[in-house]
Amino acid sequence: MLHERRILVGVSGGIAAYKTVYLVRRLIEQGAEVRVMMTASALEFVGRQSFAAITGHHPATGLFGADSVSPHTELAQWAEAVVVAPATANTLAKAAHGISDDLVSTTLLATTAPMLFAPAMHTEMWENAATRRNVAALEADGHSMVGPASGTLAGGDTGPGRMAEPEEILQALDRLLAGRLSGIRVLVTAGGTREPIDPVRFVGNRSSGKMGFAIAQEAAACGADVTLVSSATRPAPTGVALIEVETAEEMAKSVAKLASEAEVVVMAAAVADFRPVDAAGTKLRRSEGIPELQLEPTPDILAGLAAMEQPPYLVGFAAETGSIDRAVEKARTKGVDVIVANDVTAEGSGFGSDTNQVALIDRRGTVDRWPLLSKREVARRLCDFLADQLQGRTGDG
Ligand code: C5P
């Protein structure tokens, strides 16, 4: 679960910071990409070089004078999850109240990534009513806590307040990342539909289904309950219910049956817009002369979903050849919540490729261009985006 995940580790000033060095090493061993940010007090406990040597990146320690002009927003946007370990009473208090007076607290305020706090402090501080209130506020905001455990504290005292062990923090992080779409029912479509001309020939397109399968896989990894309606023949990703279809009509029927149960529908399939009017019952022969294909429109599945009384959150895809201006228009007119647009003729994008360069366009036509990424990474970011959007929906009531 942590493989290739972008994890931001915030270190605040407690003796447990020495254990965070090992936590970071374990994260790296699991294949995570890690960046570290440290408060001024953390620097009194561990040196920046320890983290630099393990992660290959200098830890960020200040808002000013760094290479980046805006280190807090860069880190905040980069992170898929943030772990604050150790989280001192002061850092918890600042995070709970939105105080942003140094790099760590400002980044915590700037990120939309889920946060995990591993508190570490003396028992009296942990049990103090102010800390109780701050922890409750952070939990109410949707953030998670791991620990503290009971044990030996700084100065030889014992009691609750000792930072959770690195392995326990890793497990909590795993659960955090796995659960972002937990309990959400997601319906994904994938592949290019095939519209029969006769029993052996069809009108089709070049879609491989890779993008839709990656989305189904990542949504399931985030805890969603995923059904994938596919016209591409590929093995079902782990934990995903696969329904195989061939034509736009079959896909439309399956989607119509399942959509009212889904909170999110991702239409990644390249659905044929036209199909032959009458498929021949037997193979057309060359000797019979050149057949004349008459085409008729297929059902517009997205339009059907958008017309539902209570439509699920709708993600449409737009494969364009050239500019994405038409996709912006579609985002405005199709009744979907967001369109994922890509230029299938651009290098590294489109059918069959393992990478994709997409832009997310919302109903207002706001365009968010993503860099060239693996399809898996696009799928992950899309799942993060969906988790944020759904949280917004629930929050709005
Ligand atoms: O307008 P365009 O065909 O480019 O829109 C593409 C989006 O519409 C994709 O999300 C595709 O899955 C969906 N679509 C559909 N029904 C069709 C054709 C496309 O839902 N008949």
Boltz pocket constraint, residues with backbone or C-beta under 6 A from the ligand:
constraints:
  - pocket:
      binder: B
      contacts: [[A, 248], [A, 267], [A, 268], [A, 269], [A, 270], [A, 271], [A, 272], [A, 273], [A, 298], [A, 299], [A, 300], [A, 301], [A, 302], [A, 303], [A, 315], [A, 316], [A, 317], [A, 318], [A, 319], [A, 330]]
      max_distance: 6.0
